[in-house]
Amino acid sequence: MPTDFFSGLGTFRPNQPVTRAAFAAIICRMLDRVPDSVDALLDGRTQWPDKTDQTAWYYLYMQEASHSTEFERLPNGYLAWTEILEHIDWSAFSRSDSRPDDILVSREQ
């Protein structure tokens, strides 16, 4: 289960830059998409060269934020991945006539 990324910090620092890890944690929590543990992830996930410590507070957040997945919601509210989806072709959204439904088309190509 993920640990609280604010624990141990002791102070709120609104003028400090937000790290990738903190931003990933905020987004994952906001979307209620937090994996239960490293065991809830699937093999074949991207291994980020600067984020290899699986015991770090940010590891699960970084993995969830950087993968499109199907998942099962566990009784405790956390996630277990069931499938890693193909990466989205984001160039489909660079056209001036792009629409939100283009995300579905980009996965089919």
N, C-alpha and C positions, 0 to 999 in steps of 0.2 A: 504494500500500500504506500502511495507517495507520502513523503513527509512535507510538512508545511514549509514553503520556501520563505516565509516571513519569520519563522521561528529562529531565535538566536540572533537576529539582526539588532533588536533592541530599540531602533529608532526609525522613524519615517523620514525619508530623505527626498522630498519632492523635487529638488533641484539636481539630483544625481541622474546621469544618463541611465536609461533602461537597457538592460542587456538582452540579447536574443533569448536567453534562457528564461528570464523573468517575463518577457513579452509572451513567449510560448506558453508559460504557465498561466498567465492571465487569460489568454484566448482559450486554452483548453478548459479552464475552470468556467469561464463565461459560457462556453458551449456545452458544459457538462460532459466532456469527453476526456476522461482521465483513465488510462489503463490501470488495472489492479496491481500489476507487478511485471517484472521482466518476463516471467513465465506466461503472462497474458498476451505477449507480443508473438509474432510469427517469425520463423527463420526467413531469410531472404530480405529482411528490412535493410535500409540504407544504414551503413555504419559510418558516422561522421568522424573524420580523423581527429577533430578537436573535442569530441564528446564521446569518449570511449568508456568512461568510468560508469559502469552500470549501477553503482551504488550512490552516485551523485544525485542530489535532490532534483536536478533538472532533467535527468536522462529520459524518464517516461514522457515528460512534457515535450521534449524535443522530438522524440520518436513519433508521438501522436500528431504533433503539429506538422511534421514533414512527410506524412504518408496519407494516402487516401485508402480507407479500409472499410470493409464490412465488419461488423462486430456484434457481439452478444452483450447485452447489459446484464451484469451479474446481480444477484440479490442484494449485495452491499452497495449497489449504485455505480460501481466502477465498470470498466469495459474489459472484454477479452476479444482480441482480434480473431476473426474467422476467415478473412481473406484480405490480401493486399491487392488493391486495384492498380491497373496501369496508370502511369503518370498522365496527367492532363496535358494536352497540347495547348498551351496558353496562347499560342499565336492566333488561334481562332478568335480571340477577343481583341485583337489589335485592329480588326476591320471596323470602319465607321458604322457599318450596319449590323454589328454583332448584337446578339440577344442572349439573355440568361440561359435559354434552352441550348445554346451552342455548346455548353459544357457536356451535354449528353452526346452530341455528335462527335466531340473531340475524343471521347473514350472509345468510340466505335471504329475509328480509323486505324 
